[in-house]
Amino acid sequence: MVEEVLKKIGLYDKVVQSLAEKVGDITFMEAQLKDGSFRDFLYPLKEDGSGVVLSSIEITSEFSFELTEIARGG
């Protein structure tokens, strides 16, 4: 319903872009170390905080993919 309203008033794309930028800032830019690498990341799957660990290589790969999508305009 919110999506439909935002589309009708022409704000949907702006809202989605803003949310994507915030996710990118928190997930990647604020998490990147000074040498350009990333720490391993615990991806929580349960409310108790347990989950799976994504290696720094997986995080770097995801970052590279996201940058490619941004460059492509996706």
C-alpha positions as CSV (number, residue, x, y, z in Angstrom):
1,M,0.0,0.0,0.0
2,V,2.8,2.5,0.9
3,E,4.5,1.5,-2.3
4,E,1.4,2.3,-4.4
5,V,1.0,5.7,-2.7
6,L,4.7,6.6,-3.2
7,K,4.4,5.6,-6.9
8,K,1.3,7.7,-7.4
9,I,2.9,10.8,-5.9
10,G,6.1,10.2,-7.8
11,L,8.4,9.6,-4.8
12,Y,8.9,5.8,-5.0
13,D,12.2,6.0,-6.9
14,K,13.6,8.7,-4.6
15,V,12.6,6.7,-1.4
16,V,14.1,3.5,-2.8
17,Q,17.3,5.3,-3.8
18,S,17.6,6.9,-0.4
19,L,17.2,3.5,1.4
20,A,19.7,1.8,-0.9
21,E,22.2,4.6,-0.2
22,K,21.7,4.1,3.6
23,V,22.1,0.4,3.3
24,G,25.3,0.9,1.3
25,D,26.7,3.3,3.8
26,I,26.1,1.1,6.8
27,T,26.9,-2.2,5.2
28,F,29.9,-1.3,3.2
29,M,31.3,2.2,3.6
30,E,31.2,2.3,7.4
31,A,32.4,-1.3,7.7
32,Q,35.4,-1.1,5.3
33,L,38.8,-1.1,7.0
34,K,41.5,1.4,6.2
35,D,43.3,-1.1,4.0
36,G,40.1,-1.5,1.9
37,S,39.3,-5.0,3.3
38,F,36.3,-6.1,5.4
39,R,36.1,-8.2,8.6
40,D,34.2,-11.4,8.7
41,F,30.5,-10.8,9.2
42,L,28.1,-12.7,11.4
43,Y,24.8,-12.9,9.5
44,P,22.2,-13.5,12.2
45,L,19.5,-16.0,11.4
46,K,17.8,-16.4,14.7
47,E,16.6,-14.0,17.4
48,D,19.3,-15.1,19.8
49,G,21.9,-13.7,17.4
50,S,23.2,-17.0,16.1
51,G,23.8,-17.4,12.4
52,V,26.5,-18.0,9.8
53,V,29.8,-16.2,9.4
54,L,30.5,-14.7,6.0
55,S,34.2,-14.5,5.3
56,S,35.9,-11.2,4.5
57,I,36.3,-12.6,0.9
58,E,32.6,-13.1,0.6
59,I,31.9,-9.6,1.9
60,T,34.5,-8.1,-0.5
61,S,32.9,-10.0,-3.4
62,E,29.5,-8.7,-2.5
63,F,30.8,-5.1,-2.3
64,S,32.4,-5.5,-5.7
65,F,29.1,-6.8,-7.1
66,E,27.1,-3.9,-5.6
67,L,29.6,-1.4,-7.1
68,T,29.2,-3.0,-10.5
69,E,25.4,-2.8,-10.2
70,I,25.6,0.9,-9.3
71,A,28.0,1.6,-12.2
72,R,25.5,-0.2,-14.5
73,G,22.7,1.9,-13.2
74,G,20.9,-1.1,-11.6
